[in-house]
Amino acid sequence: MNDTPDEKCSPDECGFLGDCTDDTNCPLTSKEEEASTEKEVVALYRTYHGQEGPVLALAVSPDGKSALSGGTDMVMRLWDLEKGAQIHGFEGHVNDVSAVAYAGNDTAVSGSWDNTLRVWDLKMGVRKHIIRGFDYYVRSVAISADRRYALAGCGDKTVRYIDLETGDTIQKIAGHNNVVSSVAFAGDRVVSGSWDRSIALHEAKTGKYLRSFDGHEGYVYAIAAHGGRLLSGSGDMTVKYWDVETGECLKTLKGHMDHVKAVAFTPNGKYAVSAGADKLLKIWELESGQCLQTIQAHDDTINALAMSPDGRFVLSGSRDQSIKRWEFL
């Protein structure tokens, strides 16, 4: 497959293999607001402009005051969320910045199509070091709870478990048959989602395979872990809600009309947010599987979501070059 950094490809190339019936009544608030009896769950608070290309990645700081973005302009940007202004642009990557993450309020990690991870000092506005040795591009990044380790999901079909202080790869986890598009920590274990349509669970330190989560019929673009639960978004236009310990799919959330590119839990684990190529932002109640709200959120594909640690808001980043902040009501 000849994929591009912004993943512009046809449905055949991007992994949707069959019909996906939309059997969820989920009103489109922007068009059906008067007819809908559903309560508004989130509302637009602010739009952040200044990204010079599609937004591919987002992260909110542990204190909820700032955010990171990465995109096709090869710059990792730091934003003041209250002032609505860009604080600093971190330059140095020579290809798209496809992943960003906080490792504390003052340290960030960015992954790129230039086959590197970079660690940044946000307070000083400088690069701390470059982690090299990747065989192909870095597609996704996650940081451990103690902020000492990183996961990197790569275009070479592997996951790297990395010591952030030394830059050494502690474990290289293989097993996928296509790009590892999303990674997450589930305690001391690694969850990885891939364009091979699979999700896998491994031990981080040993790389031991534990189980898979099977059922998606399209590329897995996004995953998120919370406690013993997992969310996944796919090219089959569904979001799946999983039990990490058993591998059981607890719910399949239907209603998107195109590839689901991003998913996020609320901090209490009761709700999910999803978004994708249909430009829609959806809020779900996980216990019932009900879609609470749908918003026509952007003018182009939504590639990234980032939830604030306190659950007050969620950020969405799009190919339309904008970042939007949605406040929970």
Secondary structure, DSSP 4 states (H G I P E B T S, - for coil): ----TT----TTTTT--S---------BHHHHTTT--SPP-EEEEEEE---SS-EEEEEE-TTSSEEEEEETTS-EEEEETTTTEEEEEE---SS-EEEEEESSTTEEEEEETTS-EEEEETTTTEEEEEE---SS-EEEEEE-TTSSEEEEEETTS-EEEEETTT--EEEEE---SS-EEEEEEETTEEEEEETTS-EEEEETTT--EEEEE---SS-EEEEEEETTEEEEEETTSEEEEEETTT--EEEEEE--SS-EEEEEE-TTSSEEEEEETT-EEEEEETTTTEEEEEEE--SS-EEEEEE-TTSSEEEEEETTS-EEEEEE-
